Amino acid sequence: MTTQAPWLVVGLGNPEAQYAGTRHNIGKELVAALEDDLPNNMKAAGLDVYMNNSGGAVRKLVSSKKAAGRLVVVHDELDLPLGKIKISFGASAGGHNGVKSVQTALKTQDFARVRVGISGATASGKLKRPAPGDIVRFVLGKFKPAEKDKLKKVKKMVAEALELIAKEGVEGAQSVINAR
C-alpha cells in the first residue's frame, strides 16, 4: 500500500506589518490561524515573501509538477463577495498576480486553490466589485469593523474546505463547497 504525500497548504499575503489585516492578506492570515487545526495529512507552510513573488518560495517547497497536485493555495478573490469561498483546480490565475507567480514558478496550474471572497455585495447578494482604478487601494485596505463578523464565518468555511480536501480530495470538496 502506498501512502500519499501530505497536502501542503500555503496562504498568499505580504510580509510587512502594514499589510496585516488587509483584504490582500486574508489567505496568509487564515492559514496561519488554522495551522494548528489542520487535518493530519495536511501541513501549512508560511511564506515570508511579497504575494506577487510567491512562486519562488512555493517552488522551494514543491518538488515537481506531480507534487503540485497536493498543493492548496489560499488567497483573496475579488470576483467573490466577502463571506463566499470557492475551490478551484487547474484554473487560470484570473488576473491574480500572486497565483500567476506560483503558476509560472511551478510551470503548471494543476494545484488546488481556496479562493476567499473579499469584495462587497448588494443587498440582494450580487457582487459589488471595486472600480478598476480603486482595486489596489481596496485590496490593500483593512477590513471595516462591520466586515470583521463575516471573517469569523469565513475562517470556519475555509477550515471546512481544507478538511474536505484532506478527506475527499479536491473534487469531493468542490461538490460541497462550490454548490453553496
N, C-alpha and C positions, 0 to 999 in steps of 0.2 A: 504494500500500500504506500503510495506516495503522498507526502504532505505538501500542501500548497504553501508558498511563501506568505507571510503576513501581509495584510493590506498596509500601505503607507499612506498616511493622511497628512497633507500639508495645507496650511491656510495662507492665503496671499494677503500681504499688507506691507506697510512701510515701517522701518525700524525706529525712527526717532520719536521721542515723547510727544512732539507737537502733533503727530498723527493718531495718537491714542484716542479712541472714542469716535473716530471719524467713520463715515459710511464705507470709505475705501478699505478700512482695516477690519471690517466685520469678519472676514474669513479667518484671518490670523488670530483675532481675539476669541472667536468661537472655538477654534481648535485648541488654543491654549486653555480655555475654560473647561473643555471636555476631555482633555488629555488623560486625566486620571481615571475617567469612567469609560474609556473606550473598551469595546469587546476584546477578549484575549487574543484574537487573531488580527488585531489592528495595532499599529504604533503610530504615534504622531512625531513629526519632525518639525522643529522650529526653524524658520528661515530668518536670518538676520541680514536681509538684503532688501533693497527697494523693489517694490512689486514689479516694475517693468523690467527688472533684471533677475527675476526669479528663476528663469530657466537654467542658468549655470549652477545655482545651488541645488536645484532639483536633480539635475543631471549627475551630480556627485552622489546622489542617493539612489538613483535608478540606473541599474547596470546595463539594461538592454530594452529594445522595443517590447519584447515579451514581458519583462518586468514592469513596464509601464501599464500593462493591463491590470496590475494590482495597485495602482496609484489612484488616490482620491484627492482632488484639489477642491478646496472650499474657497469661494470667492464671492465678492459683491456682484450684483447683476442689476443694471439699470433697466432692463426690459421686464422686470418683475416688481410689483409693489412690495413695500415692506410688509412682512407677515406671510409672504409666499416663498416657497423654495421649489426648485426643480432639480432633478438628477438627469444628467446627460452623459453620453459616452460616444467618443469618436466624432464629436461635433466641432464645427469651426469655432474660432475664438470669438466671432461675432463682434469684433472691434475692441475686445478687452485686451489691452497690451500685456498685462501680466500673464494671461493664458497664452497669448501669442508667443511670449518669451519661452514658456515651458514647452509649447509645441515645437518651436524652432530648435531648442536645445535637445529635445528627445527625438527629433525627426519623426514624430508621429503625433496624431491627435487621438490615438486609441488609449485613452485613460478616462476614468470617471471624474465628473465634476458635480459638486453640490453648489448650485447657483442660488445665492441668497439675495432676495429682492431688497432693494434699498430705495426705490422710487416712491412717489406718492400715489394716491388713488383718489378718484372722485367718490362721492357719497354712494354711488351705485357700484363701486368696486373697479371701475375702469382705470387702467394705467394712466398715470399723470407724470410723464417723463419730463425732466427739466429741458428747457430750450437749449439748442446746441451751444450757444455762447455761454451758458451757465453751468455746463456739465462739470468742468474742472472744479469750480467753486463748490458746487453741490456735493460731489463725491469726496472732496477733501474737507467738507464741513462736518461738524459734530451733529449727532442726533439731537433732536429737540426733546425737551422733557416729556411731551405728550407721546413721542415715539418710543421712549425707553420701556414702557409697559409691553409693547409689542416685541421688544428684544428678548424678554424672558420666554415668550411663546416661541420665538424663532430658535432660541437655544434648544428648547425641547424638541422642536421639529428636526433640527439638524442632528441631534443625538439619536432620534428615531431613525432618520435616514441612514446614518452610519451603522447603526445596529442592524438594519435591514440589509444593507450592502454586505456586512460581515456574515450574516446568516443565510441570505437568499441570493446573493450576487447582485450585480447591477440591474439586470432585467427584472428580477423579483422586486427589488426596491423601487424601481421606476413604476412598476404597475400599481404600487400602493401610493407612493408619494405624488407622482405626476397626475394621478387621477383626481386629486383634490383641487 
